[in-house]
Amino acid sequence: MAFKRSGVQFPSPPKGLFYGNRLFYNEEQWRVAGKRVSNRLIGVRMMEKSRLASRKPQNLPRFLFCAMLSVLCLCILGSLAVNAGMRLLTQRYLYTNIWDIPQRTAVLVLGSQTQGRRLSRVLEDRVVGGIALITAGKGRKLLLSGDHSQYYDEVNPMRLYVLQNAPHIAERDIFTDHAGFNTYDSLYRARDVFAVKDLIIVTQEFHAPRAAFLARCLGLNAVVYVQGQGGYSRRTRTAWNIREYFARIKAVLSVLLRPPPKQLGSRTPITGDGRRTWD
């Protein structure tokens, strides 16, 4: 059948098979076109899977970042809790007035820096505080604990300072601990080497909560005579506080793990003659 449009005759549309909007003259062409379309669909699906697979590794760094950020936040909160809790729990064991301090058997002076035979200002304040406690009758034995290695000595300068400035203290009442490399070691050795059960610790304000915490956790009936630090510069006090912030976290780990000190040595009871411990 033919039809005319604008005076031009067109042939009738051929009969055939339709696939979508396309016309096919036989079944074979229709099947070939169907396979092509099917292959295209398979290709599209594979491309989609590949695209999704390529997006997975991009999510991994984000997950790791979130996980690390969460751990960092927990660590910060934990460290803040440790510092605040340690200061709160030890507050009742800290004394600034010498006459309010209860009597104890021993007075422990913790070491600090020296220059040859000369005490640093921090260490001199501690030694003076220890002498004051013995003079006031708050303790009977003076235990000087610090680092004494081959080329560095904190203990003997302290002992010489006491002998020169406090001749009223009997020599047999002055004990020296040459392996007090840190606060934990000094307190551990005071308990296990010198058989101390109760004591007064002499140290500065920034250090006092950690010293009291360690002593109490080691089973010592301890209080702290806090030395003032108002005469030091703000920069020095800030450096102390930053260092102490992390040292308190280490103190908690030491209490949990209970590592032995670097050196123990033979037992020398605090009730004996202190001259046996002199170097």
C-alpha positions in Angstrom: 0.0 0.0 0.0 1.4 3.4 -0.9 0.4 6.9 0.1 1.0 10.4 -1.2 2.3 13.4 0.6 2.9 16.7 -1.2 2.6 15.0 -4.5 5.3 12.4 -3.7 4.5 8.7 -3.5 6.2 6.7 -0.6 6.2 2.9 -0.3 4.2 1.3 2.5 6.2 0.6 5.8 7.6 -2.9 5.8 6.2 -5.5 8.1 8.7 -6.8 10.7 9.6 -7.2 14.4 9.9 -4.3 16.9 12.5 -4.1 19.7 11.8 -0.9 21.6 11.5 1.8 18.9 13.5 -0.1 16.3 12.2 -2.1 13.5 13.7 -5.4 12.4 12.9 -7.2 9.2 13.5 -10.7 10.5 13.9 -12.6 13.7 17.6 -13.1 13.4 18.2 -9.4 13.4 16.0 -9.1 16.4 17.9 -11.7 18.3 21.3 -10.1 17.4 20.1 -6.8 18.6 18.8 -8.3 21.9 22.2 -9.9 22.6 23.8 -6.5 22.0 21.5 -4.8 24.4 22.0 -7.6 26.9 25.8 -7.3 26.6 25.5 -3.6 27.1 23.5 -4.1 30.3 26.1 -6.6 31.6 28.8 -4.1 30.8 26.9 -1.4 32.6 26.5 -3.6 35.7 30.2 -4.5 35.7 31.1 -0.9 35.5 28.8 -0.1 38.4 30.4 -2.8 40.5 33.8 -1.6 39.6 32.8 1.9 40.5 31.5 0.8 43.9 34.6 -1.3 44.5 36.8 1.7 43.8 34.9 3.7 46.3 35.6 1.3 49.2 39.3 2.1 49.6 38.3 5.8 49.7 36.2 5.2 52.8 39.1 3.4 54.6 41.2 6.5 55.4 38.1 8.2 56.7 37.4 5.3 59.0 41.0 5.2 60.2 40.9 9.0 60.8 37.7 8.7 62.9 39.1 5.8 64.8 42.4 7.6 65.6 40.5 10.8 66.6 38.3 8.7 68.9 41.3 7.1 70.6 43.0 10.5 70.9 39.9 12.0 72.6 39.7 9.1 75.0 43.4 9.4 75.9 43.0 13.2 76.5 40.0 12.6 78.7 41.7 9.8 80.5 44.8 11.9 81.2 42.7 14.7 82.5 40.8 12.3 84.8 44.1 10.8 86.1 45.6 14.2 86.9 42.4 15.6 88.5 41.7 12.4 90.5 45.3 12.2 91.8 45.2 15.7 93.1 41.8 15.2 94.7 42.6 11.9 96.3 46.0 13.1 97.8 44.9 16.5 99.0 44.4 15.4 102.6 48.0 14.0 102.9 49.6 17.3 101.9 50.8 19.8 104.5 52.3 23.3 104.2 52.4 24.1 108.0 55.1 22.1 109.7 53.3 22.1 113.0 50.2 20.4 111.5 52.3 17.4 110.3 51.9 14.2 112.3 55.0 12.4 113.6 56.6 9.7 111.5 59.6 7.5 111.8 61.5 8.8 108.8 61.8 11.9 106.8 62.5 11.3 103.1 64.1 14.0 101.0 63.8 13.3 97.3 66.8 14.2 95.1 67.0 16.8 92.4 69.7 18.4 90.3 73.2 19.2 91.6 76.2 20.9 90.2 79.2 19.2 91.6 78.9 19.6 95.4 76.4 22.5 95.0 72.7 21.9 95.5 70.2 23.4 93.1 67.7 25.7 94.6 65.0 23.1 94.4 67.1 20.5 96.2 68.3 23.0 98.8 64.7 23.8 99.7 63.9 20.1 100.1 67.0 19.5 102.3 66.2 22.6 104.4 62.7 21.3 104.9 64.0 17.9 106.0 66.3 19.5 108.5 63.3 21.5 109.8 61.2 18.4 110.3 64.0 16.6 112.3 64.6 19.7 114.4 60.8 20.0 115.1 60.7 16.4 116.2 58.4 15.3 113.4 60.7 12.5 112.4 63.6 10.6 113.9 65.6 9.5 110.9 66.6 11.4 107.8 66.7 9.5 104.5 68.4 11.3 101.6 67.5 9.6 98.3 68.8 10.4 94.9 70.8 9.5 91.8 74.4 8.5 92.3 76.1 7.2 89.2 79.7 7.2 88.1 79.8 10.8 86.9 76.8 12.3 88.8 76.0 12.5 92.5 72.9 13.9 94.3 73.3 12.0 97.6 76.6 13.1 99.0 76.1 16.8 98.4 72.9 16.5 100.4 74.6 14.6 103.2 77.4 17.2 103.3 74.9 20.0 103.4 73.2 18.5 106.4 76.4 17.9 108.2 77.5 21.4 107.7 74.2 23.2 108.4 72.6 20.9 111.0 75.3 19.6 113.3 72.6 18.9 115.9 71.4 15.9 113.8 73.3 12.8 114.9 75.3 11.2 112.1 73.8 7.8 112.8 70.4 9.2 112.0 71.3 10.3 108.5 70.7 7.6 105.8 71.6 7.8 102.2 70.0 6.0 99.3 72.3 6.0 96.2 69.8 4.3 93.9 66.8 6.7 94.1 66.8 7.3 90.4 63.2 8.5 90.4 60.3 8.9 92.8 58.9 5.4 92.4 62.3 3.8 93.0 63.0 6.0 96.1 59.7 5.0 97.7 60.0 1.4 96.7 63.5 1.1 98.2 62.4 3.0 101.3 59.9 0.3 101.9 61.9 -2.8 100.8 65.5 -1.8 101.5 65.2 0.5 104.5 62.1 -1.2 106.0 60.3 2.1 106.3 56.6 1.9 107.1 55.7 5.5 107.8 57.4 8.6 106.6 57.2 12.3 105.7 58.1 13.2 102.1 59.7 16.5 101.4 59.1 18.0 97.9 57.7 20.9 96.0 54.0 21.6 95.4 54.0 20.4 91.7 55.5 17.1 92.7 53.6 16.5 96.0 50.4 14.8 94.7 52.4 12.2 92.7 54.7 11.5 95.6 51.8 11.0 98.0 49.9 8.8 95.5 52.9 6.5 94.9 53.7 6.2 98.6 50.1 5.3 99.5 49.8 2.8 96.7 53.0 1.1 97.8 51.5 0.6 101.3 53.4 3.4 103.1 51.8 5.5 105.7 53.0 8.7 104.2 52.3 12.4 104.3 54.0 15.2 102.3 55.6 18.4 103.6 55.0 20.7 100.7 57.7 23.3 99.9 56.6 26.6 98.4 57.5 27.4 94.8 56.3 31.0 94.6 59.8 32.3 94.3 60.3 30.5 91.0 59.6 32.1 87.6 56.3 31.5 85.9 58.2 29.8 83.0 59.8 27.4 85.4 56.6 26.5 87.1 54.8 26.0 83.8 57.6 23.6 82.7 57.2 21.7 85.9 53.5 21.4 85.5 53.7 20.2 81.9 56.3 17.6 82.9 54.2 16.5 85.9 51.1 16.1 83.8 52.6 13.2 82.0 54.6 11.9 85.0 51.3 11.3 86.8 50.1 9.1 84.0 53.4 7.2 84.2 52.9 6.9 88.0 49.5 5.2 87.5 51.1 2.7 85.1 53.8 2.0 87.6 51.3 1.3 90.3 49.3 -1.0 88.0 52.4 -2.9 86.7 54.5 -2.7 89.8 57.9 -3.0 88.1 60.9 -3.6 90.5 63.3 -0.7 90.9 66.5 -0.6 88.9 68.5 -1.7 92.0 67.5 -3.1 95.3 70.6 -4.2 97.2 70.9 -5.5 100.8 68.4 -4.7 103.5 69.4 -1.8 105.8 66.7 -1.1 108.4 66.0 2.6 109.1 66.3 1.8 112.8 70.0 1.0 112.5 73.1 3.2 112.0 72.8 5.4 109.0 76.6 5.7 108.6 76.6 2.2 107.1 74.9 3.6 104.0 77.4 6.4 103.4 79.6 6.3 100.4 
